[in-house]
Amino acid sequence: MNKHIAGMVLAGVVPAAHAALPDLAGSWSLVAADVQRPDGSIERDYGAAPRGRLFIDAHGRYALQIFKAERPRFASADKAAGTGDEFRAAVLGSSTHYGTIALEDGMLVFRIEAASFPNWEGTTQRRSFELHGDELRYRVPARPDGGIPVSVWRRMR
């Protein structure tokens, strides 16, 4: 799908040839951030009650934040004075990125401009997805250990 059509779809204007594509523009709240292991088992990836938001505007720009609710606070009020363990928990307990999002060939395509994980910056990630009413579910590319993160979002009204 070209950028013009993808932008129209995200804005809720669906050309007749693409009428089956969903309108994703809006605000989304995180429901689940799990990981599917290579053996098929599902584990909580960001704790029992992860928090997050996904914002998609009518032009296909997005911002996404996921946080593990159980992240420990730093002992110091000075962020720069954190310990190695505190920094590790903060980094592994969050995932944020922004850029543009489009629907192409039945996939969500994230073009990541900036991310809390610098290796994602400037990359394009294709994600299979399902949209059922106000619930959006997608699968992130597999990690080196074979785990596949699964994110579930609910449209905010």
N, CA, C and O atoms as a GROMACS GRO file, in nm:
protein
  628
    1MET      N    1   0.085  -0.116   0.000
    1MET     CA    2   0.000   0.000   0.000
    1MET      C    3   0.090   0.123   0.000
    1MET      O    4   0.192   0.124   0.069
    2ASN      N    5   0.053   0.225  -0.076
    2ASN     CA    6   0.138   0.344  -0.077
    2ASN      C    7   0.112   0.431   0.044
    2ASN      O    8   0.013   0.414   0.115
    3LYS      N    9   0.203   0.527   0.067
    3LYS     CA   10   0.194   0.612   0.186
    3LYS      C   11   0.064   0.691   0.189
    3LYS      O   12   0.005   0.709   0.295
    4HIS      N   13   0.020   0.738   0.074
    4HIS     CA   14  -0.103   0.817   0.069
    4HIS      C   15  -0.222   0.734   0.116
    4HIS      O   16  -0.302   0.781   0.198
    5ILE      N   17  -0.235   0.613   0.065
    5ILE     CA   18  -0.347   0.527   0.105
    5ILE      C   19  -0.334   0.489   0.252
    5ILE      O   20  -0.433   0.490   0.324
    6ALA      N   21  -0.212   0.456   0.298
    6ALA     CA   22  -0.193   0.422   0.439
    6ALA      C   23  -0.234   0.538   0.527
    6ALA      O   24  -0.300   0.517   0.630
    7GLY      N   25  -0.197   0.660   0.490
    7GLY     CA   26  -0.236   0.778   0.569
    7GLY      C   27  -0.385   0.796   0.571
    7GLY      O   28  -0.442   0.832   0.674
    8MET      N   29  -0.450   0.772   0.457
    8MET     CA   30  -0.596   0.783   0.452
    8MET      C   31  -0.661   0.680   0.542
    8MET      O   32  -0.758   0.710   0.611
    9VAL      N   33  -0.608   0.558   0.542
    9VAL     CA   34  -0.664   0.452   0.626
    9VAL      C   35  -0.649   0.488   0.772
    9VAL      O   36  -0.743   0.476   0.849
   10LEU      N   37  -0.528   0.534   0.812
   10LEU     CA   38  -0.507   0.571   0.952
   10LEU      C   39  -0.598   0.686   0.992
   10LEU      O   40  -0.638   0.695   1.108
   11ALA      N   41  -0.631   0.774   0.898
   11ALA     CA   42  -0.718   0.887   0.927
   11ALA      C   43  -0.865   0.847   0.927
   11ALA      O   44  -0.951   0.929   0.960
   12GLY      N   45  -0.894   0.724   0.891
   12GLY     CA   46  -1.032   0.678   0.890
   12GLY      C   47  -1.099   0.692   0.755
   12GLY      O   48  -1.217   0.657   0.742
   13VAL      N   49  -1.029   0.742   0.654
   13VAL     CA   50  -1.082   0.752   0.519
   13VAL      C   51  -1.032   0.629   0.444
   13VAL      O   52  -0.915   0.623   0.408
   14VAL      N   53  -1.118   0.534   0.422
   14VAL     CA   54  -1.077   0.406   0.364
   14VAL      C   55  -1.120   0.399   0.219
   14VAL      O   56  -1.239   0.392   0.190
   15PRO      N   57  -1.022   0.402   0.124
   15PRO     CA   58  -1.059   0.388  -0.016
   15PRO      C   59  -1.131   0.255  -0.040
   15PRO      O   60  -1.105   0.157   0.030
   16ALA      N   61  -1.221   0.251  -0.137
   16ALA     CA   62  -1.301   0.130  -0.162
   16ALA      C   63  -1.214   0.007  -0.181
   16ALA      O   64  -1.249  -0.101  -0.134
   17ALA      N   65  -1.100   0.020  -0.249
   17ALA     CA   66  -1.014  -0.095  -0.273
   17ALA      C   67  -0.948  -0.147  -0.147
   17ALA      O   68  -0.896  -0.258  -0.146
   18HIS      N   69  -0.950  -0.069  -0.040
   18HIS     CA   70  -0.886  -0.107   0.085
   18HIS      C   71  -0.985  -0.103   0.201
   18HIS      O   72  -0.946  -0.080   0.315
   19ALA      N   73  -1.113  -0.126   0.173
   19ALA     CA   74  -1.218  -0.110   0.274
   19ALA      C   75  -1.202  -0.205   0.392
   19ALA      O   76  -1.259  -0.178   0.498
   20ALA      N   77  -1.127  -0.315   0.378
   20ALA     CA   78  -1.114  -0.411   0.488
   20ALA      C   79  -1.009  -0.367   0.589
   20ALA      O   80  -0.998  -0.428   0.696
   21LEU      N   81  -0.930  -0.263   0.558
   21LEU     CA   82  -0.825  -0.220   0.650
   21LEU      C   83  -0.883  -0.138   0.764
   21LEU      O   84  -0.976  -0.060   0.743
   22PRO      N   85  -0.828  -0.154   0.884
   22PRO     CA   86  -0.884  -0.086   1.001
   22PRO      C   87  -0.834   0.057   1.016
   22PRO      O   88  -0.734   0.096   0.957
   23ASP      N   89  -0.906   0.133   1.095
   23ASP     CA   90  -0.866   0.267   1.134
   23ASP      C   91  -0.793   0.255   1.268
   23ASP      O   92  -0.855   0.219   1.368
   24LEU      N   93  -0.665   0.285   1.270
   24LEU     CA   94  -0.585   0.270   1.392
   24LEU      C   95  -0.556   0.402   1.462
   24LEU      O   96  -0.502   0.402   1.572
   25ALA      N   97  -0.591   0.515   1.400
   25ALA     CA   98  -0.562   0.643   1.461
   25ALA      C   99  -0.636   0.655   1.594
   25ALA      O  100  -0.753   0.619   1.605
   26GLY      N  101  -0.565   0.707   1.694
   26GLY     CA  102  -0.625   0.727   1.825
   26GLY      C  103  -0.529   0.692   1.936
   26GLY      O  104  -0.409   0.674   1.914
   27SER      N  105  -0.582   0.683   2.055
   27SER     CA  106  -0.505   0.652   2.176
   27SER      C  107  -0.539   0.512   2.222
   27SER      O  108  -0.655   0.473   2.226
   28TRP      N  109  -0.436   0.436   2.258
   28TRP     CA  110  -0.450   0.298   2.299
   28TRP      C  111  -0.384   0.278   2.434
   28TRP      O  112  -0.279   0.336   2.462
   29SER      N  113  -0.445   0.196   2.518
   29SER     CA  114  -0.391   0.163   2.650
   29SER      C  115  -0.346   0.017   2.650
   29SER      O  116  -0.414  -0.070   2.596
   30LEU      N  117  -0.231  -0.009   2.710
   30LEU     CA  118  -0.175  -0.144   2.712
   30LEU      C  119  -0.259  -0.236   2.800
   30LEU      O  120  -0.293  -0.202   2.913
   31VAL      N  121  -0.292  -0.352   2.748
   31VAL     CA  122  -0.366  -0.455   2.821
   31VAL      C  123  -0.269  -0.566   2.865
   31VAL      O  124  -0.277  -0.613   2.978
   32ALA      N  125  -0.179  -0.606   2.775
   32ALA     CA  126  -0.084  -0.713   2.807
   32ALA      C  127   0.044  -0.694   2.726
   32ALA      O  128   0.042  -0.647   2.612
   33ALA      N  129   0.154  -0.732   2.787
   33ALA     CA  130   0.285  -0.733   2.721
   33ALA      C  131   0.349  -0.867   2.758
   33ALA      O  132   0.419  -0.878   2.859
   34ASP      N  133   0.324  -0.966   2.677
   34ASP     CA  134   0.367  -1.103   2.706
   34ASP      C  135   0.479  -1.144   2.611
   34ASP      O  136   0.515  -1.069   2.520
   35VAL      N  137   0.533  -1.261   2.632
   35VAL     CA  138   0.629  -1.320   2.540
   35VAL      C  139   0.593  -1.466   2.520
   35VAL      O  140   0.568  -1.539   2.616
   36GLN      N  141   0.589  -1.507   2.394
   36GLN     CA  142   0.564  -1.648   2.361
   36GLN      C  143   0.700  -1.714   2.343
   36GLN      O  144   0.779  -1.675   2.257
   37ARG      N  145   0.727  -1.814   2.426
   37ARG     CA  146   0.853  -1.886   2.421
   37ARG      C  147   0.854  -1.985   2.304
   37ARG      O  148   0.747  -2.021   2.254
   38PRO      N  149   0.972  -2.028   2.261
   38PRO     CA  150   0.979  -2.124   2.148
   38PRO      C  151   0.896  -2.251   2.169
   38PRO      O  152   0.852  -2.312   2.072
   39ASP      N  153   0.874  -2.292   2.295
   39ASP     CA  154   0.794  -2.411   2.322
   39ASP      C  155   0.644  -2.383   2.319
   39ASP      O  156   0.563  -2.473   2.341
   40GLY      N  157   0.605  -2.256   2.290
   40GLY     CA  158   0.465  -2.217   2.282
   40GLY      C  159   0.408  -2.162   2.410
   40GLY      O  160   0.298  -2.107   2.408
   41SER      N  161   0.479  -2.174   2.522
   41SER     CA  162   0.428  -2.121   2.648
   41SER      C  163   0.430  -1.968   2.645
   41SER      O  164   0.508  -1.906   2.573
   42ILE      N  165   0.341  -1.908   2.724
   42ILE     CA  166   0.328  -1.763   2.732
   42ILE      C  167   0.369  -1.718   2.871
   42ILE      O  168   0.326  -1.776   2.971
   43GLU      N  169   0.452  -1.616   2.877
   43GLU     CA  170   0.495  -1.558   3.006
   43GLU      C  171   0.469  -1.408   3.004
   43GLU      O  172   0.463  -1.345   2.898
   44ARG      N  173   0.454  -1.352   3.122
   44ARG     CA  174   0.442  -1.207   3.136
   44ARG      C  175   0.580  -1.147   3.111
   44ARG      O  176   0.676  -1.184   3.178
   45ASP      N  177   0.590  -1.056   3.016
   45ASP     CA  178   0.719  -0.999   2.980
   45ASP      C  179   0.749  -0.872   3.059
   45ASP      O  180   0.865  -0.840   3.084
   46TYR      N  181   0.645  -0.801   3.098
   46TYR     CA  182   0.661  -0.675   3.173
   46TYR      C  183   0.583  -0.680   3.304
   46TYR      O  184   0.525  -0.580   3.346
   47GLY      N  185   0.582  -0.797   3.368
   47GLY     CA  186   0.517  -0.812   3.497
   47GLY      C  187   0.368  -0.836   3.485
   47GLY      O  188   0.312  -0.846   3.376
   48ALA      N  189   0.305  -0.847   3.602
   48ALA     CA  190   0.164  -0.883   3.610
   48ALA      C  191   0.071  -0.771   3.564
   48ALA      O  192  -0.040  -0.798   3.516
   49ALA      N  193   0.114  -0.647   3.578
   49ALA     CA  194   0.026  -0.534   3.545
   49ALA      C  195   0.104  -0.427   3.468
   49ALA      O  196   0.123  -0.316   3.519
   50PRO      N  197   0.148  -0.458   3.346
   50PRO     CA  198   0.225  -0.359   3.270
   50PRO      C  199   0.140  -0.237   3.238
   50PRO      O  200   0.017  -0.244   3.231
   51ARG      N  201   0.208  -0.126   3.220
   51ARG     CA  202   0.140  -0.001   3.185
   51ARG      C  203   0.196   0.049   3.053
   51ARG      O  204   0.314   0.029   3.023
   52GLY      N  205   0.112   0.114   2.975
   52GLY     CA  206   0.163   0.168   2.850
   52GLY      C  207   0.058   0.242   2.772
   52GLY      O  208  -0.062   0.231   2.797
   53ARG      N  209   0.107   0.320   2.675
   53ARG     CA  210   0.022   0.395   2.584
   53ARG      C  211   0.080   0.386   2.444
   53ARG      O  212   0.202   0.381   2.425
   54LEU      N  213  -0.008   0.384   2.348
   54LEU     CA  214   0.026   0.392   2.207
   54LEU      C  215  -0.061   0.500   2.148
   54LEU      O  216  -0.183   0.495   2.156
   55PHE      N  217   0.003   0.600   2.088
   55PHE     CA  218  -0.068   0.710   2.024
   55PHE      C  219  -0.037   0.707   1.875
   55PHE      O  220   0.080   0.703   1.836
   56ILE      N  221  -0.142   0.708   1.793
   56ILE     CA  222  -0.127   0.710   1.648
   56ILE      C  223  -0.210   0.826   1.595
   56ILE      O  224  -0.330   0.833   1.619
   57ASP      N  225  -0.144   0.918   1.522
   57ASP     CA  226  -0.220   1.031   1.471
   57ASP      C  227  -0.271   1.001   1.329
   57ASP      O  228  -0.241   0.897   1.270
   58ALA      N  229  -0.348   1.094   1.276
   58ALA     CA  230  -0.411   1.076   1.146
   58ALA      C  231  -0.311   1.072   1.031
   58ALA      O  232  -0.347   1.034   0.919
   59HIS      N  233  -0.187   1.111   1.055
   59HIS     CA  234  -0.085   1.112   0.951
   59HIS      C  235   0.008   0.990   0.960
   59HIS      O  236   0.104   0.980   0.884
   60GLY      N  237  -0.021   0.898   1.054
   60GLY     CA  238   0.059   0.778   1.067
   60GLY      C  239   0.181   0.795   1.155
   60GLY      O  240   0.270   0.709   1.154
   61ARG      N  241   0.188   0.903   1.232
   61ARG     CA  242   0.296   0.917   1.330
   61ARG      C  243   0.251   0.849   1.458
   61ARG      O  244   0.133   0.855   1.495
   62TYR      N  245   0.345   0.784   1.527
   62TYR     CA  246   0.308   0.714   1.649
   62TYR      C  247   0.413   0.740   1.758
   62TYR      O  248   0.526   0.778   1.731
   63ALA      N  249   0.371   0.718   1.882
   63ALA     CA  250   0.459   0.716   1.999
   63ALA      C  251   0.410   0.604   2.088
   63ALA      O  252   0.289   0.592   2.113
   64LEU      N  253   0.502   0.521   2.136
   64LEU     CA  254   0.466   0.402   2.213
   64LEU      C  255   0.553   0.395   2.339
   64LEU      O  256   0.674   0.418   2.334
   65GLN      N  257   0.489   0.363   2.452
   65GLN     CA  258   0.560   0.344   2.578
   65GLN      C  259   0.503   0.221   2.649
   65GLN      O  260   0.382   0.205   2.660
   66ILE      N  261   0.593   0.135   2.696
   66ILE     CA  262   0.555   0.020   2.778
   66ILE      C  263   0.645   0.020   2.902
   66ILE      O  264   0.766   0.036   2.891
   67PHE      N  265   0.583   0.002   3.020
   67PHE     CA  266   0.658   0.001   3.146
   67PHE      C  267   0.616  -0.116   3.234
   67PHE      O  268   0.497  -0.145   3.248
   68LYS      N  269   0.713  -0.180   3.292
   68LYS     CA  270   0.688  -0.283   3.392
   68LYS      C  271   0.646  -0.212   3.520
   68LYS      O  272   0.719  -0.125   3.569
   69ALA      N  273   0.529  -0.246   3.574
   69ALA     CA  274   0.477  -0.178   3.693
   69ALA      C  275   0.566  -0.200   3.814
   69ALA      O  276   0.572  -0.116   3.904
   70GLU      N  277   0.635  -0.313   3.818
   70GLU     CA  278   0.715  -0.348   3.937
   70GLU      C  279   0.858  -0.292   3.933
   70GLU      O  280   0.942  -0.335   4.012
   71ARG      N  281   0.887  -0.199   3.843
   71ARG     CA  282   1.023  -0.143   3.839
   71ARG      C  283   1.056  -0.079   3.974
   71ARG      O  284   0.976   0.000   4.026
   72PRO      N  285   1.172  -0.112   4.032
   72PRO     CA  286   1.207  -0.050   4.160
   72PRO      C  287   1.249   0.095   4.142
   72PRO      O  288   1.305   0.133   4.039
   73ARG      N  289   1.219   0.175   4.242
   73ARG     CA  290   1.264   0.315   4.242
   73ARG      C  291   1.413   0.320   4.272
   73ARG      O  292   1.466   0.232   4.341
   74PHE      N  293   1.479   0.423   4.221
   74PHE     CA  294   1.620   0.445   4.253
   74PHE      C  295   1.631   0.489   4.398
   74PHE      O  296   1.542   0.558   4.449
   75ALA      N  297   1.737   0.450   4.466
   75ALA     CA  298   1.758   0.492   4.605
   75ALA      C  299   1.780   0.642   4.615
   75ALA      O  300   1.740   0.705   4.712
   76SER      N  301   1.844   0.700   4.514
   76SER     CA  302   1.874   0.842   4.512
   76SER      C  303   1.769   0.917   4.430
   76SER      O  304   1.713   0.862   4.336
   77ALA      N  305   1.742   1.040   4.466
   77ALA     CA  306   1.654   1.125   4.387
   77ALA      C  307   1.726   1.178   4.263
   77ALA      O  308   1.664   1.238   4.176
   78ASP      N  309   1.856   1.154   4.255
   78ASP     CA  310   1.938   1.198   4.142
   78ASP      C  311   1.951   1.082   4.043
   78ASP      O  312   2.018   0.982   4.072
   79LYS      N  313   1.887   1.094   3.929
   79LYS     CA  314   1.888   0.987   3.828
   79LYS      C  315   2.030   0.947   3.790
   79LYS      O  316   2.057   0.829   3.766
   80ALA      N  317   2.121   1.042   3.783
   80ALA     CA  318   2.259   1.013   3.743
   80ALA      C  319   2.337   0.934   3.848
   80ALA      O  320   2.444   0.881   3.820
   81ALA      N  321   2.283   0.926   3.970
   81ALA     CA  322   2.351   0.856   4.078
   81ALA      C  323   2.302   0.712   4.094
   81ALA      O  324   2.333   0.647   4.194
   82GLY      N  325   2.227   0.662   3.997
   82GLY     CA  326   2.174   0.526   4.006
   82GLY      C  327   2.286   0.422   4.003
   82GLY      O  328   2.395   0.447   3.952
   83THR      N  329   2.255   0.307   4.057
   83THR     CA  330   2.350   0.195   4.056
   83THR      C  331   2.333   0.117   3.926
   83THR      O  332   2.236   0.137   3.852
   84GLY      N  333   2.426   0.028   3.899
   84GLY     CA  334   2.416  -0.057   3.781
   84GLY      C  335   2.288  -0.139   3.782
   84GLY      O  336   2.223  -0.153   3.679
   85ASP      N  337   2.252  -0.193   3.898
   85ASP     CA  338   2.129  -0.273   3.909
   85ASP      C  339   2.005  -0.187   3.884
   85ASP      O  340   1.909  -0.231   3.820
   86GLU      N  341   2.007  -0.063   3.936
   86GLU     CA  342   1.893   0.026   3.915
   86GLU      C  343   1.878   0.061   3.767
   86GLU      O  344   1.767   0.060   3.713
   87PHE      N  345   1.990   0.092   3.701
   87PHE     CA  346   1.984   0.122   3.558
   87PHE      C  347   1.936   0.001   3.478
   87PHE      O  348   1.856   0.015   3.386
   88ARG      N  349   1.985  -0.116   3.513
   88ARG     CA  350   1.945  -0.238   3.442
   88ARG      C  351   1.794  -0.260   3.455
   88ARG      O  352   1.727  -0.288   3.356
   89ALA      N  353   1.742  -0.248   3.576
   89ALA     CA  354   1.598  -0.268   3.597
   89ALA      C  355   1.517  -0.163   3.522
   89ALA      O  356   1.411  -0.194   3.468
   90ALA      N  357   1.565  -0.039   3.519
   90ALA     CA  358   1.493   0.067   3.448
   90ALA      C  359   1.490   0.041   3.298
   90ALA      O  360   1.386   0.057   3.234
   91VAL      N  361   1.604   0.001   3.242
   91VAL     CA  362   1.611  -0.023   3.098
   91VAL      C  363   1.532  -0.147   3.059
   91VAL      O  364   1.455  -0.143   2.963
   92LEU      N  365   1.550  -0.256   3.130
   92LEU     CA  366   1.480  -0.379   3.095
   92LEU      C  367   1.331  -0.374   3.130
   92LEU      O  368   1.252  -0.456   3.082
   93GLY      N  369   1.293  -0.278   3.213
   93GLY     CA  370   1.153  -0.264   3.253
   93GLY      C  371   1.076  -0.162   3.171
   93GLY      O  372   0.966  -0.121   3.209
   94SER      N  373   1.133  -0.121   3.058
   94SER     CA  374   1.063  -0.024   2.974
   94SER      C  375   1.100  -0.043   2.828
   94SER      O  376   1.207  -0.093   2.794
   95SER      N  377   1.009  -0.003   2.743
   95SER     CA  378   1.032  -0.002   2.599
   95SER      C  379   0.957   0.117   2.542
   95SER      O  380   0.835   0.126   2.554
   96THR      N  381   1.030   0.207   2.480
   96THR     CA  382   0.966   0.324   2.419
   96THR      C  383   1.026   0.348   2.281
   96THR      O  384   1.145   0.327   2.259
   97HIS      N  385   0.942   0.391   2.191
   97HIS     CA  386   0.990   0.432   2.060
   97HIS      C  387   0.884   0.514   1.989
   97HIS      O  388   0.766   0.512   2.026
   98TYR      N  389   0.928   0.587   1.886
   98TYR     CA  390   0.835   0.664   1.805
   98TYR      C  391   0.883   0.668   1.661
   98TYR      O  392   0.999   0.638   1.632
   99GLY      N  393   0.792   0.705   1.573
   99GLY     CA  394   0.825   0.713   1.431
   99GLY      C  395   0.697   0.719   1.351
   99GLY      O  396   0.605   0.793   1.385
  100THR      N  397   0.690   0.639   1.244
  100THR     CA  398   0.569   0.632   1.164
  100THR      C  399   0.523   0.487   1.157
  100THR      O  400   0.602   0.394   1.169
  101ILE      N  401   0.393   0.472   1.137
  101ILE     CA  402   0.332   0.339   1.128
  101ILE      C  403   0.243   0.337   1.005
  101ILE      O  404   0.176   0.436   0.973
  102ALA      N  405   0.243   0.225   0.936
  102ALA     CA  406   0.159   0.210   0.817
  102ALA      C  407   0.108   0.067   0.810
  102ALA      O  408   0.160  -0.022   0.877
  103LEU      N  409   0.007   0.049   0.729
  103LEU     CA  410  -0.044  -0.085   0.699
  103LEU      C  411   0.002  -0.120   0.558
  103LEU      O  412  -0.034  -0.052   0.462
  104GLU      N  413   0.082  -0.225   0.547
  104GLU     CA  414   0.134  -0.267   0.417
  104GLU      C  415   0.125  -0.418   0.405
  104GLU      O  416   0.177  -0.491   0.489
  105ASP      N  417   0.060  -0.464   0.300
  105ASP     CA  418   0.048  -0.607   0.275
  105ASP      C  419  -0.006  -0.683   0.396
  105ASP      O  420   0.040  -0.793   0.426
  106GLY      N  421  -0.103  -0.624   0.464
  106GLY     CA  422  -0.166  -0.689   0.578
  106GLY      C  423  -0.082  -0.691   0.705
  106GLY      O  424  -0.114  -0.764   0.799
  107MET      N  425   0.024  -0.612   0.710
  107MET     CA  426   0.113  -0.606   0.827
  107MET      C  427   0.119  -0.463   0.879
  107MET      O  428   0.105  -0.367   0.803
  108LEU      N  429   0.139  -0.449   1.011
  108LEU     CA  430   0.173  -0.319   1.068
  108LEU      C  431   0.322  -0.298   1.042
  108LEU      O  432   0.402  -0.388   1.067
  109VAL      N  433   0.357  -0.182   0.991
  109VAL     CA  434   0.496  -0.153   0.962
  109VAL      C  435   0.538  -0.032   1.045
  109VAL      O  436   0.490   0.079   1.023
  110PHE      N  437   0.627  -0.056   1.140
  110PHE     CA  438   0.681   0.049   1.225
  110PHE      C  439   0.814   0.094   1.165
  110PHE      O  440   0.906   0.014   1.149
  111ARG      N  441   0.824   0.222   1.132
  111ARG     CA  442   0.951   0.281   1.090
  111ARG      C  443   0.998   0.362   1.210
  111ARG      O  444   0.949   0.472   1.236
  112ILE      N  445   1.094   0.307   1.281
  112ILE     CA  446   1.133   0.359   1.412
  112ILE      C  447   1.239   0.468   1.396
  112ILE      O  448   1.347   0.443   1.344
  113GLU      N  449   1.206   0.588   1.441
  113GLU     CA  450   1.299   0.700   1.434
  113GLU      C  451   1.390   0.704   1.557
  113GLU      O  452   1.511   0.723   1.544
  114ALA      N  453   1.333   0.686   1.675
  114ALA     CA  454   1.410   0.687   1.799
  114ALA      C  455   1.350   0.585   1.894
  114ALA      O  456   1.229   0.561   1.893
  115ALA      N  457   1.437   0.525   1.978
  115ALA     CA  458   1.390   0.418   2.067
  115ALA      C  459   1.477   0.413   2.192
  115ALA      O  460   1.594   0.452   2.190
  116SER      N  461   1.418   0.364   2.301
  116SER     CA  462   1.496   0.344   2.423
  116SER      C  463   1.603   0.237   2.402
  116SER      O  464   1.705   0.237   2.471
  117PHE      N  465   1.582   0.145   2.308
  117PHE     CA  466   1.683   0.048   2.268
  117PHE      C  467   1.745   0.103   2.139
  117PHE      O  468   1.686   0.090   2.032
  118PRO      N  469   1.863   0.165   2.148
  118PRO     CA  470   1.921   0.236   2.033
  118PRO      C  471   1.937   0.151   1.908
  118PRO      O  472   1.936   0.207   1.798
  119ASN      N  473   1.950   0.021   1.919
  119ASN     CA  474   1.968  -0.065   1.802
  119ASN      C  475   1.845  -0.064   1.711
  119ASN      O  476   1.856  -0.100   1.593
  120TRP      N  477   1.729  -0.024   1.763
  120TRP     CA  478   1.608  -0.018   1.681
  120TRP      C  479   1.600   0.111   1.600
  120TRP      O  480   1.521   0.118   1.506
  121GLU      N  481   1.678   0.213   1.635
  121GLU     CA  482   1.666   0.342   1.567
  121GLU      C  483   1.703   0.328   1.420
  121GLU      O  484   1.806   0.270   1.384
  122GLY      N  485   1.616   0.383   1.334
  122GLY     CA  486   1.638   0.376   1.191
  122GLY      C  487   1.598   0.244   1.128
  122GLY      O  488   1.622   0.222   1.009
  123THR      N  489   1.535   0.156   1.206
  123THR     CA  490   1.494   0.026   1.152
  123THR      C  491   1.346   0.027   1.113
  123THR      O  492   1.270   0.115   1.153
  124THR      N  493   1.309  -0.071   1.035
  124THR     CA  494   1.170  -0.094   0.998
  124THR      C  495   1.132  -0.232   1.050
  124THR      O  496   1.202  -0.330   1.025
  125GLN      N  497   1.020  -0.239   1.122
  125GLN     CA  498   0.973  -0.367   1.176
  125GLN      C  499   0.833  -0.396   1.124
  125GLN      O  500   0.742  -0.313   1.136
  126ARG      N  501   0.817  -0.512   1.068
  126ARG     CA  502   0.688  -0.559   1.019
  126ARG      C  503   0.629  -0.651   1.126
  126ARG      O  504   0.696  -0.742   1.175
  127ARG      N  505   0.504  -0.627   1.160
  127ARG     CA  506   0.440  -0.704   1.267
  127ARG      C  507   0.304  -0.756   1.223
  127ARG      O  508   0.219  -0.679   1.176
  128SER      N  509   0.283  -0.885   1.239
  128SER     CA  510   0.150  -0.938   1.214
  128SER      C  511   0.058  -0.884   1.324
  128SER      O  512   0.101  -0.861   1.437
  129PHE      N  513  -0.068  -0.864   1.289
  129PHE     CA  514  -0.159  -0.806   1.388
  129PHE      C  515  -0.300  -0.858   1.368
  129PHE      O  516  -0.336  -0.912   1.263
  130GLU      N  517  -0.380  -0.839   1.473
  130GLU     CA  518  -0.523  -0.868   1.469
  130GLU      C  519  -0.593  -0.750   1.533
  130GLU      O  520  -0.545  -0.695   1.632
  131LEU      N  521  -0.704  -0.710   1.476
  131LEU     CA  522  -0.786  -0.604   1.533
  131LEU      C  523  -0.927  -0.658   1.546
  131LEU      O  524  -0.991  -0.692   1.447
  132HIS      N  525  -0.975  -0.666   1.671
  132HIS     CA  526  -1.110  -0.713   1.700
  132HIS      C  527  -1.179  -0.603   1.779
  132HIS      O  528  -1.153  -0.586   1.898
  133GLY      N  529  -1.266  -0.528   1.712
  133GLY     CA  530  -1.332  -0.416   1.779
  133GLY      C  531  -1.228  -0.315   1.824
  133GLY      O  532  -1.154  -0.260   1.743
  134ASP      N  533  -1.224  -0.291   1.955
  134ASP     CA  534  -1.130  -0.194   2.012
  134ASP      C  535  -1.006  -0.260   2.069
  134ASP      O  536  -0.935  -0.199   2.150
  135GLU      N  537  -0.977  -0.385   2.030
  135GLU     CA  538  -0.856  -0.453   2.077
  135GLU      C  539  -0.761  -0.478   1.961
  135GLU      O  540  -0.797  -0.538   1.860
  136LEU      N  541  -0.637  -0.429   1.978
  136LEU     CA  542  -0.530  -0.448   1.880
  136LEU      C  543  -0.425  -0.538   1.943
  136LEU      O  544  -0.379  -0.514   2.054
  137ARG      N  545  -0.388  -0.643   1.871
  137ARG     CA  546  -0.287  -0.738   1.918
  137ARG      C  547  -0.184  -0.754   1.807
  137ARG      O  548  -0.220  -0.778   1.692
  138TYR      N  549  -0.056  -0.741   1.843
  138TYR     CA  550   0.048  -0.766   1.742
  138TYR      C  551   0.166  -0.839   1.802
  138TYR      O  552   0.186  -0.840   1.924
  139ARG      N  553   0.244  -0.901   1.713
  139ARG     CA  554   0.361  -0.980   1.750
  139ARG      C  555   0.486  -0.906   1.704
  139ARG      O  556   0.499  -0.871   1.587
  140VAL      N  557   0.578  -0.884   1.797
  140VAL     CA  558   0.705  -0.816   1.770
  140VAL      C  559   0.801  -0.920   1.712
  140VAL      O  560   0.789  -1.038   1.743
  141PRO      N  561   0.896  -0.879   1.628
  141PRO     CA  562   0.994  -0.977   1.576
  141PRO      C  563   1.062  -1.055   1.689
  141PRO      O  564   1.083  -1.003   1.798
  142ALA      N  565   1.096  -1.179   1.660
  142ALA     CA  566   1.156  -1.268   1.760
  142ALA      C  567   1.288  -1.211   1.813
  142ALA      O  568   1.365  -1.149   1.740
  143ARG      N  569   1.310  -1.233   1.939
  143ARG     CA  570   1.435  -1.195   2.005
  143ARG      C  571   1.541  -1.301   1.975
  143ARG      O  572   1.510  -1.408   1.923
  144PRO      N  573   1.667  -1.271   2.008
  144PRO     CA  574   1.773  -1.371   1.986
  144PRO      C  575   1.747  -1.505   2.054
  144PRO      O  576   1.791  -1.609   2.004
  145ASP      N  577   1.675  -1.505   2.169
  145ASP     CA  578   1.648  -1.631   2.238
  145ASP      C  579   1.526  -1.705   2.181
  145ASP      O  580   1.488  -1.810   2.232
  146GLY      N  581   1.465  -1.649   2.076
  146GLY     CA  582   1.350  -1.712   2.012
  146GLY      C  583   1.216  -1.667   2.068
  146GLY      O  584   1.112  -1.700   2.010
  147GLY      N  585   1.216  -1.592   2.179
  147GLY     CA  586   1.091  -1.542   2.236
  147GLY      C  587   1.028  -1.437   2.146
  147GLY      O  588   1.098  -1.354   2.088
  148ILE      N  589   0.896  -1.442   2.133
  148ILE     CA  590   0.823  -1.346   2.050
  148ILE      C  591   0.732  -1.262   2.139
  148ILE      O  592   0.633  -1.313   2.190
  149PRO      N  593   0.765  -1.135   2.157
  149PRO     CA  594   0.678  -1.048   2.236
  149PRO      C  595   0.542  -1.029   2.168
  149PRO      O  596   0.533  -1.016   2.046
  150VAL      N  597   0.438  -1.029   2.249
  150VAL     CA  598   0.301  -1.008   2.202
  150VAL      C  599   0.244  -0.892   2.281
  150VAL      O  600   0.236  -0.897   2.404
  151SER      N  601   0.203  -0.787   2.211
  151SER     CA  602   0.145  -0.669   2.276
  151SER      C  603  -0.004  -0.664   2.247
  151SER      O  604  -0.047  -0.688   2.134
  152VAL      N  605  -0.082  -0.632   2.350
  152VAL     CA  606  -0.227  -0.620   2.336
  152VAL      C  607  -0.267  -0.482   2.386
  152VAL      O  608  -0.232  -0.442   2.497
  153TRP      N  609  -0.342  -0.410   2.303
  153TRP     CA  610  -0.382  -0.273   2.333
  153TRP      C  611  -0.533  -0.261   2.322
  153TRP      O  612  -0.596  -0.330   2.242
  154ARG      N  613  -0.592  -0.171   2.403
  154ARG     CA  614  -0.734  -0.141   2.395
  154ARG      C  615  -0.751   0.007   2.365
  154ARG      O  616  -0.690   0.093   2.428
  155ARG      N  617  -0.838   0.034   2.265
  155ARG     CA  618  -0.862   0.174   2.225
  155ARG      C  619  -0.923   0.249   2.343
  155ARG      O  620  -1.014   0.200   2.409
  156MET      N  621  -0.871   0.368   2.368
  156MET     CA  622  -0.924   0.452   2.474
  156MET      C  623  -1.037   0.537   2.418
  156MET      O  624  -1.023   0.597   2.311
  157ARG      N  625  -1.146   0.543   2.488
  157ARG     CA  626  -1.264   0.621   2.444
  157ARG      C  627  -1.285   0.738   2.535
  157ARG      O  628  -1.378   0.816   2.515
   0.00000   0.00000   0.00000
